[in-house]
Amino acid sequence: MAEAHQAVAFQFSVSDEGISVKVDRSAVKYALQLFFSGYRTRFSKARNAFWRGIFPASPISLLCILAALHLPRMLWGHDTTFGTLGLAEDVLSYLGLAARGSFLTFLVLTSIFSFVSWILLSYMQRYFLKFLLTYKGWMYDPRNKQSLMTKVWAVVLRLIEGPFRPMLLSYQQSLPRLPVPPLKDTCQRYLDSVKALLSDEEFEEMKKLVKEFQNGPGKKMQRYLYLKSWWSTNYVTDWWEEYVYLS
């Protein structure tokens, strides 16, 4: 009832004297609070999505790359891009798009080069982090006595994470891919699962069918599965949702 009462922010009345408008200031204030609260929530979601998208890279690393490219050129005249910026300036000058030696041209080119280098560095960090997360030795160490390998792994992992604490779903893009089991093991697991459900004659017939599948279309399907596992973090998700969960 309070929300319904506050929602009536404007009241109109028509009389012989004309139209009168009454404004409820508390309702207007409440509506503005809801409006700005919604935009703050959207901004917070967008900011969190940005931080998760660039993890484990950070804006600080972008500033470091910018400083590493700008300062040596401005202070000592050294080109830390190994001639890449000079070549880009020559091309732009030849095309008549920018003047060679202009500070604005240098600023724009170094900013672009820094951003591209930052993107490449972030992808390198992400794939290296994905490689680190494949280590499972820490699960088998005693609780109060970690191995040297686990300690080194934890230190390197902390260095790759950087100074910022990860947020929810920050590691989503860095998780290792779901491994594809060998075709032979898959067929053997299938036989083990149906053995208790079939008679001896039916099981022998099933073994023949599995053998034919393993030596025939199974190899081709296994290659397709390997290809799908490379461009999908979990090759089972879409099939599970479509044929198991939603069907």
C-alpha positions as CSV (number, residue, x, y, z in Angstrom):
1,M,0.0,0.0,0.0
2,A,2.9,2.4,0.7
3,E,4.3,1.8,-2.8
4,A,0.9,2.3,-4.3
5,H,0.4,5.6,-2.4
6,Q,3.9,6.9,-3.3
7,A,3.4,6.0,-6.9
8,V,0.8,8.7,-7.4
9,A,3.3,11.5,-7.9
10,F,1.0,13.8,-10.0
11,Q,-2.6,14.6,-9.6
12,F,-4.6,16.5,-12.2
13,S,-7.9,18.2,-11.7
14,V,-10.0,20.1,-14.3
15,S,-12.4,22.8,-13.1
16,D,-14.0,26.0,-14.4
17,E,-10.9,27.9,-13.4
18,G,-8.6,25.6,-15.5
19,I,-6.3,22.7,-14.9
20,S,-4.5,22.3,-11.6
21,V,-1.6,20.0,-11.1
22,K,-0.6,18.7,-7.6
23,V,2.9,17.2,-7.2
24,D,3.7,14.9,-4.4
25,R,7.3,15.6,-3.7
26,S,7.9,12.4,-1.6
27,A,6.6,10.3,-4.5
28,V,8.8,12.1,-7.0
29,K,11.8,11.6,-4.7
30,Y,11.0,8.0,-4.3
31,A,10.7,7.6,-8.1
32,L,14.0,9.3,-8.7
33,Q,15.6,7.0,-6.1
34,L,14.4,4.0,-7.9
35,F,15.6,5.4,-11.2
36,F,19.1,6.1,-10.0
37,S,19.2,2.8,-8.1
38,G,18.4,0.9,-11.2
39,Y,21.2,2.6,-13.2
40,R,23.6,2.1,-10.4
41,T,22.8,-1.6,-10.5
42,R,23.3,-1.7,-14.3
43,F,26.6,0.1,-14.0
44,S,27.8,-2.3,-11.3
45,K,26.8,-5.3,-13.5
46,A,28.6,-3.8,-16.5
47,R,31.7,-3.0,-14.4
48,N,31.8,-6.5,-12.9
49,A,31.4,-8.0,-16.4
50,F,34.3,-5.9,-17.6
51,W,36.6,-7.0,-14.8
52,R,35.6,-10.7,-15.3
53,G,36.2,-10.4,-19.1
54,I,39.8,-9.1,-18.8
55,F,40.8,-11.3,-15.9
56,P,43.7,-12.0,-15.1
57,A,44.8,-8.8,-16.8
58,S,44.1,-5.5,-15.2
59,P,44.0,-1.8,-16.2
60,I,47.2,-1.4,-14.2
61,S,49.0,-3.6,-16.7
62,L,47.7,-1.5,-19.5
63,L,49.1,1.6,-17.8
64,C,52.4,-0.1,-17.4
65,I,52.6,-1.0,-21.1
66,L,51.7,2.6,-22.0
67,A,54.4,3.9,-19.7
68,A,56.9,1.4,-21.1
69,L,56.2,2.7,-24.7
70,H,55.8,6.4,-24.0
71,L,58.6,7.2,-21.5
72,P,61.6,5.8,-23.3
73,R,60.6,7.6,-26.5
74,M,59.8,10.9,-24.8
75,L,62.8,10.9,-22.5
76,W,65.6,9.2,-24.4
77,G,64.3,8.8,-27.9
78,H,64.4,5.0,-27.8
79,D,61.8,3.0,-29.7
80,T,60.7,0.0,-27.6
81,T,58.5,-1.3,-30.4
82,F,61.5,-2.4,-32.5
83,G,60.6,-0.1,-35.4
84,T,56.9,-1.0,-35.5
85,L,55.8,2.6,-34.7
86,G,58.2,4.0,-37.2
87,L,56.9,1.8,-39.9
88,A,53.3,2.7,-39.1
89,E,54.3,6.4,-39.2
90,D,55.8,5.9,-42.6
91,V,52.7,4.2,-43.9
92,L,50.4,6.9,-42.6
93,S,52.6,9.7,-43.9
94,Y,52.8,8.0,-47.3
95,L,49.0,7.8,-47.4
96,G,48.6,11.4,-46.3
97,L,46.7,10.4,-43.1
98,A,49.1,11.8,-40.6
99,A,52.3,13.9,-40.4
100,R,55.5,12.1,-39.6
101,G,57.0,13.2,-36.3
102,S,53.8,14.7,-35.0
103,F,53.2,14.2,-31.3
104,L,49.5,13.4,-31.9
105,T,50.4,10.7,-34.4
106,F,52.9,9.2,-31.9
107,L,50.3,9.4,-29.1
108,V,47.6,7.6,-31.2
109,L,49.9,4.9,-32.5
110,T,51.5,4.1,-29.1
111,S,48.0,4.0,-27.6
112,I,46.8,1.5,-30.3
113,F,50.0,-0.5,-30.0
114,S,49.7,-0.6,-26.2
115,F,46.1,-1.7,-26.3
116,V,46.8,-4.5,-28.8
117,S,49.8,-5.6,-26.8
118,W,47.7,-5.6,-23.6
119,I,45.0,-7.8,-25.3
120,L,47.7,-10.3,-26.4
121,L,49.3,-10.3,-23.0
122,S,45.9,-10.9,-21.3
123,Y,45.2,-13.9,-23.6
124,M,48.7,-15.2,-22.8
125,Q,48.1,-14.9,-19.1
126,R,44.7,-16.6,-19.5
127,Y,46.0,-19.6,-21.4
128,F,48.9,-19.9,-19.0
129,L,46.5,-19.8,-16.1
130,K,44.4,-22.5,-17.8
131,F,47.6,-24.6,-18.0
132,L,48.3,-24.0,-14.3
133,L,44.8,-25.1,-13.3
134,T,45.4,-28.5,-14.9
135,Y,47.7,-29.4,-12.1
136,K,46.0,-31.7,-9.6
137,G,48.9,-32.7,-7.4
138,W,47.7,-30.5,-4.6
139,M,44.7,-32.7,-4.1
140,Y,46.9,-35.7,-3.1
141,D,49.2,-33.8,-0.7
142,P,48.8,-34.3,3.0
143,R,46.8,-31.6,4.7
144,N,49.6,-30.2,6.8
145,K,52.5,-31.0,4.5
146,Q,52.5,-29.7,1.0
147,S,55.0,-30.8,-1.6
148,L,57.6,-28.4,-3.2
149,M,55.8,-28.7,-6.5
150,T,52.5,-27.6,-4.9
151,K,54.1,-24.6,-3.2
152,V,55.8,-23.4,-6.4
153,W,52.5,-23.9,-8.3
154,A,50.7,-21.8,-5.7
155,V,53.2,-19.0,-5.9
156,V,53.1,-18.9,-9.7
157,L,49.3,-19.0,-9.6
158,R,49.3,-16.0,-7.2
159,L,51.7,-14.0,-9.4
160,I,49.5,-14.6,-12.5
161,E,46.4,-13.5,-10.7
162,G,47.9,-10.1,-10.0
163,P,47.1,-7.7,-7.2
164,F,43.3,-7.8,-7.7
165,R,41.1,-10.4,-6.0
166,P,39.1,-12.5,-8.4
167,M,35.4,-12.0,-8.5
168,L,32.6,-14.5,-9.0
169,L,33.0,-16.3,-12.4
170,S,36.4,-14.6,-13.0
171,Y,38.0,-18.0,-13.7
172,Q,35.2,-19.1,-16.0
173,Q,37.3,-18.3,-19.2
174,S,40.4,-19.8,-17.6
175,L,39.1,-23.2,-16.7
176,P,40.7,-26.2,-18.4
177,R,38.7,-27.9,-21.1
178,L,36.7,-31.0,-20.3
179,P,39.0,-33.8,-21.4
180,V,37.8,-36.3,-24.0
181,P,38.2,-39.9,-22.9
182,P,39.7,-42.4,-25.3
183,L,37.2,-44.2,-27.5
184,K,38.3,-47.6,-26.2
185,D,37.7,-46.6,-22.5
186,T,34.2,-45.2,-23.4
187,C,33.2,-48.4,-25.1
188,Q,34.5,-50.5,-22.2
189,R,32.6,-48.4,-19.7
190,Y,29.4,-48.8,-21.8
191,L,29.8,-52.6,-21.7
192,D,30.4,-52.6,-18.0
193,S,27.3,-50.5,-17.5
194,V,25.0,-52.8,-19.5
195,K,26.5,-56.1,-18.5
196,A,24.1,-56.5,-15.5
197,L,21.1,-55.7,-17.7
198,L,21.7,-58.3,-20.4
199,S,21.8,-62.0,-20.6
200,D,25.0,-63.8,-21.7
201,E,23.8,-64.2,-25.3
202,E,22.7,-60.5,-25.5
203,F,25.9,-59.3,-23.9
204,E,28.0,-61.2,-26.5
205,E,25.9,-59.7,-29.2
206,M,26.4,-56.2,-27.7
207,K,30.1,-56.8,-27.6
208,K,30.1,-57.4,-31.3
209,L,28.1,-54.3,-32.0
210,V,30.4,-52.2,-29.8
211,K,33.5,-53.6,-31.6
212,E,32.0,-52.7,-34.9
213,F,31.2,-49.2,-33.7
214,Q,34.7,-48.8,-32.3
215,N,36.4,-49.8,-35.5
216,G,33.9,-48.0,-37.8
217,P,32.0,-44.8,-37.2
218,G,33.3,-44.4,-33.7
219,K,36.7,-43.2,-34.9
220,K,35.2,-40.5,-37.0
221,M,32.8,-39.4,-34.3
222,Q,35.8,-39.3,-31.8
223,R,37.7,-37.0,-34.2
224,Y,34.7,-34.6,-34.3
225,L,34.5,-34.7,-30.6
226,Y,38.1,-33.7,-30.2
227,L,37.5,-30.8,-32.6
228,K,34.5,-29.6,-30.6
229,S,36.4,-29.8,-27.4
230,W,38.9,-27.3,-28.7
231,W,36.3,-24.5,-29.3
232,S,34.1,-25.4,-26.4
233,T,35.1,-25.4,-22.7
234,N,32.5,-28.2,-22.1
235,Y,31.5,-30.2,-25.2
236,V,28.7,-31.9,-23.3
237,T,26.8,-28.7,-22.1
238,D,24.7,-28.0,-25.3
239,W,23.8,-31.7,-25.8
240,W,22.9,-32.1,-22.2
241,E,20.6,-29.1,-22.2
242,E,18.9,-30.0,-25.5
243,Y,18.6,-33.8,-25.3
244,V,18.6,-34.6,-21.6
245,Y,17.6,-31.6,-19.5
246,L,15.0,-29.9,-21.8
247,S,13.7,-33.0,-23.7
